[in-house]
Amino acid sequence: MIPQPFFIMGLKSVQFLLLITTIAIGCTSNDRINDELPFIDVGKNYPEAELNITDFADITYVHLSTANDDYLYKGSIQYVTKNTLVVYDYSSGSILFFTKDGTPKSRFNRLGQGAQDYLGASSRISTRILYDEDSDEVFVCSDLSNYVQVYSSTGEYKRKIILPQYTKGYSIVSFDKKSFFMFAENYHSISLGSREFRDYIPYTTYYWISKTDGEVLDSLKLISNEIKLRIKTDQFEMRFIYERLTKGMEGYFLCNPETDTVYLYKKDKSLSPVFCKKPLVRDQDPKVVFLNMVDASKYQFFATHTLLDGIFKDNYRNYYRNKETGEIFRQKIILPDYKGEYFFIEPGFNTRNYGDENGVVMELDLFKMKQAYDENRLNGMLKELVATLNENEDNNVFMLVHFK
């Protein structure tokens, strides 16, 4: 049996015993136990199958207005609330706020190295920005730092939340009105002469932290089997973090790719395995890493990534599972309003819509859509919207996808 995840601090003993009992049925080398959970066998060649997105989701198209040039950006939606879309501009480091119909609301830029600045929030595989609309507080989990800066939506500085020592924060989501939940990476600090280096510890840790004073309310650690997910070439070595925290209707999906398992963590602090991969990553060469998943009403969407030493390229495969039949297929998602184009629902890049636990955000490239418009491949509301836009002057279009 492979090592299982365990809590490391703060839980009552009764809760601890319940959790240990629950997670003991996770992925193991025992096929009988494996088969008790849904799983993907990456040794199989699953067929592609078309899936019409409107059969299982309602679609809303949103264009973020650029009537004011200050709101033209190169980036992506980072957070969605009931009334607001929050965007991070990779090119300038600005944080932009729009209404749900795409009207600009406010923006600010505190990118810098000062005490009240953030170093950036540019990750494309995790959500570094959390917006609490009720309190008008923006939490920015800075790149390469162990703190979270807090501002208003107009950039007024409020406070700094210091993370636990030797911790670097990645994904951040709201746990409740008083605390946030975060996936973090832990490291050792090593001094070599006058320089300091970070040696990253290969396990996954989650913290929930007070939004007001930064107190660590509790934490959860998932064991990794000492597996390091890296690609090496003659010129460099690259670590892969992956999206280890996504939100669903019942709680949070916590992915532990080192042990091939996704867990469902609920707000009552119960933890249970919900999906597995086989064969185990520790037994593979090359390693095929299981990523997190998105759970819809009828389907589970997930992905894998193959690590090939000496080769750096996007070796990702996207799948979906029919929850009623158990069948697994390669994703080939179609949108009736956009003929000839195929889409993926990916756990790492499309789960920004944390304001809607039952949905995701997907971005549509405006340049490609203008070509499709000229080729008469667009229909309905999407066609009408694209007809009004200029690919050289306007932002891309987003789809807010709400699962039925």
N, C-alpha and C positions, 0 to 999 in steps of 0.2 A: 504494500500500500504506500502511495506517495505521501509525503508530509502534508498535513492539512493546515489551513489558516487558523490563527488564534488571536484573541484579544490580549492586549498587553497592559492595559491600565484602566482603572476607573469603573469597571462594571461590577454590579453586585454578584455575589457568588451564585445565586439561583439563575440569574440571566446567563452567566458564564457557562454553567453546566448545560443549560438548555441549548446554547449555541454550539457547544462542542458536540452534543448529541446530534444536532441537526446537520452539521457540516461533515460528520463522519461518513456520510453516504456520497461524498463527492467523487470526482474522477479518480480511478485507481487503475492498476494494471489488470484488475479482475474484470473480464468481459461481462460476466453476469451482472455485476454492479454497474458497469458502464451502461449497459442496455436499459437500466432502470431510468436513466435520464436521456433526453434528446441529445444526440451527438452527431458530429460530422466526421466521416472517415476521409481524411485528405488523400488517402491512397486511391480513392475511387475517382473516376472521371464522370462527374455529374453532368447531365445534359442541360443545355440552355432551354429556357422556356419564357415566352413573352407573358408579361403581367401588366394589365391596364391599371394605371395608378388611380383612375377615377372609380374603379370597382371597389376599392377599399379605403379611399381617402377623399375628402373635400379639398379643393384647391382654391387658393386666393392669390392672384397676381399682385405684386406690389412693386412700384417703381419709386425709388427714393429721389425726390426732385432735386434738380441742379439749377433751379432758377437763380439761386445764389451760388456763385462759383466756389465759395468756401465749403460747400457741401459736395463737391466732386471729389471722389476718393478712389484709392486702390486698396481694397480690403474686403472684409466680409462682415455680415451680421454676427455679433458676438452674443447678444442677449435679446430676448423678446419678453415683454411684460404684457399686461392686459391692454395698455394704451401706447406702448413705446417700443421702438426698434433701436437697438444700440449697435453702432458700427465702430470698428477700429480701422483706421487708415494706416496701412503698413508703410506707405511712402513718407508720411509726415509724423506719425505717432499721435495724431489727433484722435479724440473720441467724440463721435457725432451721435446726436439724438434726433430721431424722426418720429412723427406720429404714425399710427398704423396705416394711414392712407398715403404715407410717404412725404408728408410736409415737414420741412426742417423745423426743429424746436430749439436746439442749443448745441454748442460744441465747446471743447476746450482742449488745450495741449499743455501738459505739464511734463513733457519728455525732457529728461535731463539728469544730472547727477547731484542735484541739491537735496537738502534734507526733506523737502516737501515734493520732490519729483518722483516720477516712475521711470525705470530704465527702459521700459517697453512692455508690450503685451502682444507680441507678434506671432505667437505659436499658431500654426495652421492645424494642429492636431488636438488641441485642447482649448477649453474656454478659460481665458484668463481674466474676464471681466464679469462682474455680477452687479446688477442694478436693482436696488430695493426701492420700488416706486413710491411706497407709502412714506418712507422716511427721506426720500430723495437723496439716497446715498449710493455712490458708485465705488465698488471695491475693485481695485486693480492689483492683480497678482503679477508683480514685476518679473521680467526676465532676469535670470542669473542672480536672484536676490532672495533673502529669507524673510521678506516682509510683504504686507499688503497695505497699500496706501488707500485712504478713503477721502472722497471728494463729494461735492454736490454736482448736479448735472450741468452747472455753469462753471465748474472748475474751482469752487471755493474749497480750500484745504481744510479737512476736519481732523484727521488723526492718522497715526501709523500703527498697524497691528504687527507685532513681531512674532514670527513663527518659531517653533522649537529649534534649539541649536542644531546645526548641521542638517537643516531641512531646506529644500527648495520646492516651492509650491508650483503645482501645475493646474489641473482643472479645479474650478471653484463653483459650487452651486449653493442655493439657499436651502438650509435644512429646515428652519422655521423662522418666525419673525425675529428671534433673538440670536440665532447662530447660523453659521454657514458650514458646509461640508466640503472637504478638500482632499484631493489626491496629492500626495507629496512624495518627493524622492529624497532619500537619506544618503549622506556621504560622510566619509572621514576626511579631515583636513590634514594634508601631509606637507611638511616643510622640507624643501630641498635647497639648501643654501639660503639665499635671500628671497626665493620664490615659494609660493604656496600653491599646492595642487589639490584637487578634489578627487578622491577615490570613491566612486559611487557604489553603494551597497545594494546588491540585487534582490531587494524585496519591496513589496508594495505596502505603503502605509497610508491610512486615511485618518484625518483629524476632523472633529467638529469643534468649532471655535466660536467664542462669543463675539458677536458683531460690535459690541460696545467697548469692551476693554481688552479683547484678545485672549482671554483665559481659555486654555485648552480644556474643554469639557470632557472629552474622552478621545480614545484613538483605537484604531483597529489595524492589525498587521497581517498581511498574507505572505506566507513563506514562499520562497522562490526556487528551492532545490539548488541554490548557488549557481543558477544558470544566468549567463550574461548574454543579452540579445544584442549582438554587434555584427558589423560587417568590417572586414579588414582588407585594405589594399596596400600596395607598396608605398602609397603617399599618405594615407590617413586611416584612422579607425573611427567608425561612426556608431554611436549607441542609438538604439531605438526605444522610445518611451511608450508610444501607442496611447490610445484613448482608453483609460482604465476606469472611467467614471461617466456613465450616462444615466439619464433620468427616465423613469417609466411611470405608468399609472399607479403601480403599487409601491414604488420606492425607487431605489437606485440599483443599477446593474454595475457590479464591480468585477472587472476582468482581471484575472491573474494568468497572463499568457505563459509564464514559466511553468505552471502546473495545469495548463490546458482547460481551465474552468472559468465559467461566468457564474457569479453568485448574485442573488437578489437580497438586498439589504433593505429592510423596512424601517419605518420611523419608530416602531416599537423595539428596535435593536435586535430583531431576529434576523438570522443569516442562513440562507439555504442555497445549495448548488442548483442551477437551473439548466445549464447547457455545458456540454463537454466536446472535446476534440480527441480523436485518436488517429494514428498512434501517438504516444506521448512525445512531446518536443525533446525531452532529454535523450530519447532513443533515436532521434532522426539526424541524418546528415545528407543533404542540407536540412536545416530546421525550418519547419512550416509552423508559423506562429498564429495562434487563434486570437482574433481581435474581439472587441466587445460587440454588442448587438443592440438592435432597435426592435422593440416588441410592438407590433401593430395588432389590430383586433383579430385578424385572420392569419397573420404571418409573423415570422421572426426573420429579420434581416441581419446578416453578419458577414464577416470577411476573414480572409487569411492572408498572410504575408510570408513569402519565402526568402530566407536569408542566404545569399550566395556570396561566400568570401571571394574577394577580388572583383566583384561585379556590383555596381551600385545602380539599380534601376527599380522602377515601380513594379515589383512582382506581387501585385495584389490580385486576389480573386474575390468576387462578391457573390454571395449566395442568398437564397431565401428558402425557408421551410414552411410548408403548409401545416399549420398546427392541427388540423382535423385529420389529415391523412398521414402525416409524418414524412411526406415526400420532400426531397431536397433538390433544388435546381440552381443552376447558374443564373444570376440576375440578368434580365433583359427587359427593363421596365419601359413601357411606352406611355406617351402623353398624347391623347387624341388631338389636342390643339397644335401639336408640333410633329408633323409627319416626318419619318425618316431619321428621327433622333432617338437614341436609347439612353436611359438614365440608370443610376445606381442609388440606392439608399444605403449609405455607409455610416458605420458607427463613429468614425473619427472626424469626418468632415461635414456631416449634415445634421448633427444633433445639437445645434446651437439654440434651438427653440425651447429653452428651459422654462419659459413662461407657459408653455403648453405641454404638460406631461405626456399628452397623447398625440404628439406631432413632431415634425422636423421642419427645417428650413432648407431649401435647395436653391442654388443660384443658377441663373440662365445667362449665358454669355450673349451680350447684345450684338456684338459683331457677327457672330454665327447666326443669330436670329434675323438680322437684316438680310443676310444672304438667303436664308430660308424664306423670308418674306418675298424677295425678288423671284424666287423659284416657286411661289404659290404653295408653300408647304405649311403655312400657318393658318389657323382657324380661330373663330370665336373671339373671346375677349382678349386673348393673347395677340391675335392679328391686329385688332383695333389699337391696342396699346403700342405695339412695336411701330405701327405706321406713324405715330406721333413723335418718335424718338430719333436722335441722331447718334450714330455709333461713335462719333469722334468727340461728342460734347456731353453725353448723358451717361449716368450710371447704369450698371446692369439691372436686370429684372430679377426679383426673387419670387419663389413660390412658397407660401405658407401652407404646409401640408398637414391637415388634421385628419387623423385616422378615424374612420367611422365606427 
